[in-house]
Amino acid sequence: MFYGHVRGFKGLERSAVVLAVNSRPGVGQAAEALYVGMSRARSLLVVVGAREEVEAIGGPGVLAALDEGTPWNPPPG
């Protein structure tokens, strides 16, 4: 397991990435951070955050790309 900020993740890949989107649009490099975080997962990408926030930061294309993925519904408990 590895935990870090997306700014330190450039050039690295991981089998699974859990990306917490908790930045407001227009704050810092939110769009670049979203792209870097989303492009590092090789097998599983879990994006945690409000759809509206993800769309505001990455645009409708990012939201559409996420919608094309396979939903992950882990069993309860």
N, CA, C and O of each residue as an XYZ file, in Angstrom:
308
protein
N       0.845     -1.160      0.000
C       0.000      0.000      0.000
C       0.896      1.231      0.000
O       1.944      1.258      0.646
N       0.471      2.226     -0.724
C       1.207      3.488     -0.822
C       0.218      4.618     -0.711
O      -0.865      4.561     -1.294
N       0.576      5.636      0.025
C      -0.270      6.814      0.144
C       0.578      8.027     -0.200
O       1.708      8.156      0.270
N       0.046      8.893     -1.000
C       0.780     10.102     -1.332
C      -0.111     11.103     -2.035
O      -1.240     10.796     -2.419
N       0.406     12.280     -2.194
C      -0.314     13.321     -2.920
C      -0.044     13.140     -4.399
O       1.040     12.708     -4.790
N      -1.005     13.461     -5.207
C      -0.889     13.252     -6.649
C       0.287     14.042     -7.245
O       0.824     13.654     -8.283
N       0.683     15.126     -6.610
C       1.814     15.905     -7.126
C       3.114     15.104     -7.116
O       4.004     15.360     -7.927
N       3.229     14.145     -6.211
C       4.432     13.332     -6.156
C       4.322     12.048     -6.949
O       5.169     11.163     -6.818
N       3.299     11.933     -7.763
C       3.009     10.696     -8.467
C       3.378     10.715     -9.941
O       3.206      9.705    -10.624
N       3.873     11.819    -10.444
C       4.206     11.894    -11.872
C       5.249     10.849    -12.215
O       6.260     10.717    -11.526
N       4.997     10.102    -13.290
C       5.925      9.082    -13.749
C       5.777      7.749    -13.046
O       6.472      6.798    -13.404
N       4.899      7.639    -12.061
C       4.697      6.388    -11.329
C       3.365      5.766    -11.721
O       2.426      6.471    -12.092
N       3.288      4.457    -11.637
C       2.037      3.751    -11.865
C       1.807      2.789    -10.712
O       2.753      2.361    -10.050
N       0.564      2.457    -10.480
C       0.185      1.485     -9.463
C      -0.923      0.604    -10.041
O      -1.661      1.024    -10.933
N      -1.029     -0.608     -9.529
C      -2.092     -1.510     -9.989
C      -3.464     -0.919     -9.704
O      -4.362     -0.982    -10.543
N      -3.619     -0.350     -8.528
C      -4.899      0.249     -8.147
C      -4.649      1.636     -7.573
O      -3.691      1.859     -6.833
N      -5.528      2.557     -7.930
C      -5.440      3.930     -7.431
C      -6.811      4.337     -6.917
O      -7.820      4.171     -7.603
N      -6.837      4.868     -5.709
C      -8.053      5.479     -5.165
C      -7.797      6.977     -5.171
O      -6.919      7.466     -4.460
N      -8.551      7.691     -5.962
C      -8.350      9.119     -6.157
C      -9.469      9.893     -5.473
O     -10.631      9.800     -5.869
N      -9.118     10.644     -4.461
C     -10.094     11.475     -3.759
C     -10.095     12.855     -4.396
O      -9.094     13.569     -4.345
N     -11.212     13.228     -4.992
C     -11.349     14.533     -5.633
C     -11.984     15.461     -4.608
O     -13.183     15.398     -4.339
N     -11.152     16.316     -4.048
C     -11.650     17.213     -3.001
C     -11.100     18.617     -3.166
O     -10.803     19.309     -2.193
N     -10.973     19.016     -4.413
C     -10.470     20.346     -4.721
C     -11.549     21.115     -5.455
O     -12.368     20.530     -6.163
N     -11.548     22.387     -5.289
C     -12.513     23.207     -6.011
C     -11.948     23.582     -7.381
O     -10.743     23.794     -7.518
N     -12.812     23.665     -8.391
C     -12.353     24.078     -9.717
C     -11.667     25.435     -9.652
O     -12.109     26.338     -8.943
N     -10.598     25.560    -10.392
C      -9.890     26.831    -10.456
C      -8.897     27.029     -9.327
O      -8.178     28.028     -9.319
N      -8.834     26.114     -8.377
C      -7.893     26.220     -7.269
C      -6.629     25.464     -7.642
O      -6.662     24.250     -7.843
N      -5.518     26.180     -7.735
C      -4.252     25.535     -8.080
C      -4.317     24.867     -9.436
O      -4.906     25.396    -10.378
N      -3.718     23.723     -9.522
C      -3.722     22.943    -10.760
C      -4.659     21.750    -10.625
O      -4.237     20.611    -10.825
N      -5.911     21.990    -10.292
C      -6.867     20.916    -10.042
C      -7.036     20.013    -11.259
O      -7.096     18.793    -11.107
N      -7.114     20.577    -12.457
C      -7.306     19.765    -13.661
C      -6.093     18.880    -13.925
O      -6.247     17.715    -14.293
N      -4.897     19.415    -13.743
C      -3.683     18.616    -13.942
C      -3.597     17.505    -12.899
O      -3.227     16.377    -13.222
N      -3.935     17.819    -11.662
C      -3.899     16.817    -10.600
C      -4.903     15.700    -10.880
O      -4.605     14.531    -10.635
N      -6.082     16.041    -11.387
C      -7.088     15.041    -11.731
C      -6.564     14.132    -12.839
O      -6.698     12.912    -12.751
N      -5.976     14.706    -13.867
C      -5.424     13.918    -14.973
C      -4.324     12.979    -14.483
O      -4.330     11.794    -14.816
N      -3.392     13.492    -13.705
C      -2.285     12.672    -13.212
C      -2.831     11.520    -12.378
O      -2.424     10.372    -12.558
N      -3.744     11.821    -11.474
C      -4.311     10.773    -10.631
C      -5.037      9.705    -11.427
O      -4.905      8.517    -11.135
N      -5.807     10.117    -12.434
C      -6.573      9.165    -13.225
C      -5.702      8.337    -14.153
O      -6.075      7.216    -14.500
N      -4.566      8.849    -14.559
C      -3.742      8.144    -15.542
C      -2.714      7.211    -14.914
O      -1.928      6.611    -15.647
N      -2.681      7.061    -13.600
C      -1.673      6.227    -12.930
C      -2.136      4.819    -12.629
O      -1.308      3.967    -12.307
N      -3.433      4.536    -12.721
C      -3.956      3.208    -12.394
C      -3.806      2.269    -13.581
O      -4.191      2.613    -14.699
N      -3.242      1.073    -13.345
C      -3.108      0.081    -14.411
C      -4.312     -0.842    -14.481
O      -4.726     -1.226    -15.575
N      -4.887     -1.210    -13.333
C      -5.985     -2.178    -13.331
C      -7.280     -1.643    -12.743
O      -8.361     -1.926    -13.260
N      -7.180     -0.871    -11.664
C      -8.383     -0.399    -10.981
C      -8.224      1.059    -10.596
O      -7.242      1.447     -9.963
N      -9.200      1.858    -10.986
C      -9.250      3.267    -10.602
C     -10.561      3.497     -9.871
O     -11.637      3.244    -10.413
N     -10.467      3.979     -8.639
C     -11.644      4.327     -7.861
C     -11.597      5.833     -7.646
O     -10.665      6.350     -7.029
N     -12.598      6.530     -8.155
C     -12.671      7.980     -7.998
C     -13.738      8.272     -6.952
O     -14.895      7.874     -7.094
N     -13.330      8.972     -5.903
C     -14.239      9.315     -4.814
C     -14.446     10.825     -4.835
O     -13.490     11.591     -4.708
N     -15.677     11.242     -4.994
C     -15.980     12.669     -5.029
C     -17.301     12.911     -5.723
O     -17.853     12.023     -6.372
N     -17.788     14.097     -5.580
C     -19.058     14.459     -6.201
C     -18.902     14.545     -7.717
O     -17.932     15.116     -8.217
N     -19.859     13.977     -8.442
C     -19.812     14.006     -9.918
C     -19.705     15.441    -10.436
O     -18.981     15.719    -11.393
N     -20.437     16.342     -9.787
C     -20.422     17.737    -10.226
C     -19.026     18.346    -10.082
O     -18.589     19.136    -10.918
N     -18.345     17.967     -9.016
C     -17.005     18.487     -8.780
C     -16.010     17.929     -9.801
O     -15.169     18.661    -10.322
N     -16.113     16.639    -10.078
C     -15.237     16.006    -11.075
C     -15.461     16.657    -12.437
O     -14.501     16.954    -13.148
N     -16.720     16.880    -12.805
C     -17.024     17.501    -14.096
C     -16.543     18.952    -14.149
O     -16.031     19.401    -15.174
N     -16.705     19.677    -13.052
C     -16.279     21.072    -13.025
C     -14.760     21.185    -13.181
O     -14.267     22.138    -13.786
N     -14.027     20.224    -12.642
C     -12.572     20.257    -12.732
C     -12.080     19.705    -14.068
O     -11.232     20.313    -14.721
N     -12.616     18.546    -14.474
C     -12.090     17.860    -15.653
C     -12.882     18.051    -16.924
O     -12.392     17.759    -18.015
N     -14.113     18.542    -16.795
C     -14.949     18.740    -17.968
C     -15.821     17.530    -18.247
O     -15.645     16.473    -17.640
N     -16.758     17.687    -19.167
C     -17.694     16.599    -19.461
C     -17.020     15.375    -20.068
O     -17.527     14.263    -19.921
N     -15.903     15.550    -20.738
C     -15.190     14.408    -21.327
C     -14.652     13.463    -20.268
O     -14.684     12.245    -20.442
N     -14.160     14.019    -19.178
C     -13.644     13.189    -18.082
C     -14.792     12.414    -17.453
O     -14.662     11.220    -17.181
N     -15.897     13.076    -17.223
C     -17.058     12.408    -16.646
C     -17.561     11.303    -17.576
O     -17.921     10.222    -17.110
N     -17.588     11.562    -18.867
C     -18.019     10.556    -19.839
C     -17.077      9.356    -19.838
O     -17.529      8.214    -19.925
N     -15.773      9.603    -19.741
C     -14.803      8.510    -19.707
C     -14.996      7.654    -18.457
O     -14.906      6.428    -18.521
N     -15.258      8.291    -17.334
C     -15.505      7.533    -16.104
C     -16.794      6.718    -16.227
O     -16.865      5.589    -15.743
N     -17.800      7.284    -16.867
C     -19.068      6.571    -17.042
C     -18.921      5.349    -17.938
O     -19.712      4.412    -17.828
N     -17.923      5.337    -18.825
C     -17.688      4.199    -19.711
C     -17.042      3.030    -18.980
O     -17.075      1.899    -19.464
N     -16.462      3.294    -17.828
C     -15.811      2.239    -17.066
C     -16.825      1.288    -16.439
O     -18.031      1.536    -16.455
N     -16.311      0.210    -15.896
C     -17.143     -0.773    -15.218
C     -17.352     -0.338    -13.776
O     -16.379     -0.151    -13.045
N     -18.592     -0.175    -13.355
C     -18.828      0.213    -11.957
C     -18.309     -0.858    -11.000
O     -18.421     -2.055    -11.265
N     -17.749     -0.414     -9.908
C     -17.241     -1.327     -8.878
C     -18.193     -1.263     -7.705
O     -18.358     -0.208     -7.093
N     -18.803     -2.352     -7.397
C     -19.751     -2.429     -6.294
C     -19.276     -3.507     -5.326
O     -19.694     -4.661     -5.426
N     -18.407     -3.137     -4.394
C     -17.902     -4.137     -3.459
C     -19.013     -4.639     -2.545
O     -19.961     -3.910     -2.253
N     -18.894     -5.874     -2.100
C     -19.927     -6.401     -1.207
C     -19.917     -5.673      0.125
O     -18.856     -5.259      0.592
N     -21.073     -5.509      0.742
C     -21.116     -4.811      2.035
C     -20.377     -5.605      3.115
O     -20.303     -6.833      3.091
N     -19.838     -4.836      4.060
C     -19.199     -5.460      5.216
C     -17.791     -5.674      5.000
O     -17.103     -6.192      5.879
